[in-house]
Amino acid sequence: MAYDCDVPITEHPALASLAPTKRTLLNALKKAGELGVEHLAEAAGLTVSAVRQQLTALQRDGLVSVGHQRSGAGRPRHQYRLTSTADALYPRAYAELTNELLDYVGQSDPALVETIFDRRRQRRIEGARARLKTGTFPEKMAELARILDEDGYLAEAVANEDGTFTIVEHNCAILGIALRYGQACGSELEFIRAVLPEAQVERTSHMVTGASHCSYLIGPR
């Protein structure tokens, strides 16, 4: 059976089966790490009371846990976060299998590993260039975030005051591979630079080095 690294990673069935509001709350927690009920209510566009009901159900299902954060002399505030069960619902790109196969390839022909990552990058570049061919700079940033999101990166484009944008990837779809093969991360950076030749791209945070997300600062040349 052939394994195509460029096939978009589909949403886990258990996550897809949840009601939209619950998925919104889980995505908000995945992006932020942990949040209080007020911020979750803002993210979901619901009342605090309605969000509490949803969180109770998510806790019952083992998807959300709650801790306490003390601020000043008042009562500790509840802070919600994903459980390991919920975090496992987000794409991981079959890292163990992929690493095993890459190890076999590397043992037989080390240069071929580089070729594999290069071919993956080129295929992604071709598809993304077609979608980023037209549009204003902000429109291209939004579309780039959508492309990365479709690939399982839970990405968003954040506009900065100086006209630049920060692309934030809250989930690394290839983290297990990147921890062993640095080419994977280099491929991601070069992919963004290749599809946006009119822009300057700099990686500003990196999950491989311990950050909670990967981010790229992008501005027009």
ChimeraX attribute file (.defattr): number of C-alpha atoms within 10 A of each C-alpha:
attribute: neighborCount
match mode: 1-to-1
recipient: residues
	/A:1	3
	/A:2	4
	/A:3	7
	/A:4	8
	/A:5	18
	/A:6	12
	/A:7	10
	/A:8	14
	/A:9	18
	/A:10	13
	/A:11	14
	/A:12	12
	/A:13	9
	/A:14	9
	/A:15	16
	/A:16	12
	/A:17	11
	/A:18	11
	/A:19	9
	/A:20	12
	/A:21	15
	/A:22	18
	/A:23	15
	/A:24	16
	/A:25	25
	/A:26	23
	/A:27	18
	/A:28	19
	/A:29	21
	/A:30	20
	/A:31	19
	/A:32	13
	/A:33	14
	/A:34	20
	/A:35	20
	/A:36	17
	/A:37	21
	/A:38	14
	/A:39	16
	/A:40	23
	/A:41	18
	/A:42	12
	/A:43	15
	/A:44	18
	/A:45	13
	/A:46	14
	/A:47	13
	/A:48	16
	/A:49	12
	/A:50	13
	/A:51	22
	/A:52	16
	/A:53	11
	/A:54	15
	/A:55	22
	/A:56	13
	/A:57	14
	/A:58	19
	/A:59	17
	/A:60	11
	/A:61	11
	/A:62	14
	/A:63	19
	/A:64	23
	/A:65	19
	/A:66	17
	/A:67	13
	/A:68	12
	/A:69	12
	/A:70	10
	/A:71	9
	/A:72	7
	/A:73	6
	/A:74	7
	/A:75	10
	/A:76	12
	/A:77	14
	/A:78	15
	/A:79	15
	/A:80	21
	/A:81	23
	/A:82	23
	/A:83	15
	/A:84	12
	/A:85	12
	/A:86	19
	/A:87	18
	/A:88	13
	/A:89	15
	/A:90	21
	/A:91	21
	/A:92	19
	/A:93	20
	/A:94	15
	/A:95	18
	/A:96	12
	/A:97	11
	/A:98	16
	/A:99	17
	/A:100	12
	/A:101	11
	/A:102	18
	/A:103	16
	/A:104	13
	/A:105	15
	/A:106	14
	/A:107	11
	/A:108	11
	/A:109	11
	/A:110	13
	/A:111	11
	/A:112	14
	/A:113	19
	/A:114	15
	/A:115	11
	/A:116	15
	/A:117	18
	/A:118	17
	/A:119	15
	/A:120	17
	/A:121	22
	/A:122	16
	/A:123	13
	/A:124	19
	/A:125	18
	/A:126	13
	/A:127	12
	/A:128	20
	/A:129	14
	/A:130	10
	/A:131	14
	/A:132	19
	/A:133	11
	/A:134	10
	/A:135	11
	/A:136	10
	/A:137	18
	/A:138	15
	/A:139	13
	/A:140	17
	/A:141	24
	/A:142	19
	/A:143	18
	/A:144	23
	/A:145	22
	/A:146	17
	/A:147	20
	/A:148	20
	/A:149	19
	/A:150	16
	/A:151	21
	/A:152	23
	/A:153	24
	/A:154	23
	/A:155	25
	/A:156	22
	/A:157	23
	/A:158	16
	/A:159	15
	/A:160	12
	/A:161	7
	/A:162	7
	/A:163	11
	/A:164	18
	/A:165	22
	/A:166	21
	/A:167	24
	/A:168	23
	/A:169	25
	/A:170	22
	/A:171	22
	/A:172	25
	/A:173	22
	/A:174	21
	/A:175	19
	/A:176	18
	/A:177	23
	/A:178	19
	/A:179	16
	/A:180	13
	/A:181	17
	/A:182	11
	/A:183	17
	/A:184	20
	/A:185	21
	/A:186	14
	/A:187	19
	/A:188	16
	/A:189	16
	/A:190	16
	/A:191	20
	/A:192	22
	/A:193	17
	/A:194	18
	/A:195	20
	/A:196	23
	/A:197	11
	/A:198	12
	/A:199	17
	/A:200	15
	/A:201	22
	/A:202	15
	/A:203	14
	/A:204	14
	/A:205	17
	/A:206	16
	/A:207	18
	/A:208	17
	/A:209	10
	/A:210	9
	/A:211	11
	/A:212	18
	/A:213	21
	/A:214	22
	/A:215	21
	/A:216	20
	/A:217	19
	/A:218	23
	/A:219	19
	/A:220	13
	/A:221	8
